[in-house]
Amino acid sequence: MQQLNQDQLLSSYNFELPVDAIAQRPLEPRHRARMLRVEGGDLGCSHLQVWDLAQQLRKGDLLVVNNTRVLRARLKARRATGGLVELLVLEPAALGGGQWICLAKPAKKLKVGDWLELQAPDQPPQRLQVLGCNEASGGRILQFPSECIDAAALEPLLVRYGSMPLPPYIHQQDASDDERYQTRFASRPGAVAAPTAGLHLSDELLDAIRAGGVEIASITLHVGLGTFRPLEIENLSGLQLHSEWVEVTADLVAAVAACRARGGRLIAVGTTSVRSLEAVAQLNGGLLKSHCGPVDLVIQPGYKFKVVEGLLTNFHLPKSSLLLLVSALIGRERLMALYREAIEKKYRFFSYGDAMWIPPEAVLNSAKSEAC
């Protein structure tokens, strides 16, 4: 019982990370990043490169990736008084019609009725009006052109005026981030942060994986507001997370069924893929079915996985919901020990950092469902 209590305390997921361990720039090629392999049983770990993933997978496996595309959602605007405002476009507001929820800095100076002008080199000013406040995010509701009803319609404007919304712990940014902060399979616009495990998969590695008889299928989860909301409640037993928009297609459901039928393993790339698959299965009594809409599943120690059997992931922020999810696969104490080793071995952390590979044999028996 004591162990369970520790798993439910946010402070149990804290660790000290040297500042120089936070990756500021990505490695090239993408697959050159290091990859810590979690061994089965209590055999510790081994140290590989992401390129080695092709040999770690087996013929008949199914690799599920998140095909969301990051919007150039960071905008610079000027108030009527001349003051500058930085905006981060998050998601459409409930009333639609070109209304979007945006984080703003400084937000307190934006009053209902105020006008802003987006500014960018070689572009005419684009006027936006502040319509209201969004209590859930602390952001502002802004009126964009009325035709900007969804991410696909808004994206052309963001391409002209916006920049990539790199996380605040990355202090270097240049033009290469427009390509490098997207996965090679990004096709569905709507995210405000990258599904970072997928950033490791180069075209060459994807080709090698397919050549080994592994199938690749896609889900869509638009990484949204939850990414910017740190966990604050010490007792995690009643934890709730912000919902995120997910699409699981009939093609993906068929690919998963075919993988099961041939005895393959379902490997998720990134925690967003895990959350998508598991949340939709949870909505359907443990069965994966087609779905399009929001999900808000919390995965933490004690969770029994319905679909996912293995995971390629990055090294995550302290006290984050992502640490809870990975702990559900391999156990909190083991995960924190592996993080200590990764820090000692100079692994690179967070979005542009290195990877962790959790093969099915490393997953806790208590976390596996009979279907897996």
Secondary structure, DSSP 8 states (H G I E B T S, - for coil): -HHHHHHTBGGGG-----GGGB--S--SSGGGSEEEEE-STT--EEEEEGGGHHHHS-TT-EEEEE-EEE---EEEEEETTS-EEEEEEEEE-TT-TTEEEEEEET-TT--TT-EEEE--TTS--EEEEEEEEETTTTEEEEE--TT--SHHHHHHHHHHH-B----TT-----TTHHHHTS-TT--EEEESS--GGGGG--HHHHHHHHHTT-EEEEEEE---GGGG-----SBGGG-----EEEEE-HHHHHHHHHHHHTT--EEEESHHHHHHHHHHHHHTTT----EEEEE-----TT--BSS--EEEEE---TT-HHHHHHHHHH-HHHHHHHHHHHHHTT--BSTTS-EEEE-GGGS-GGGB-TT-
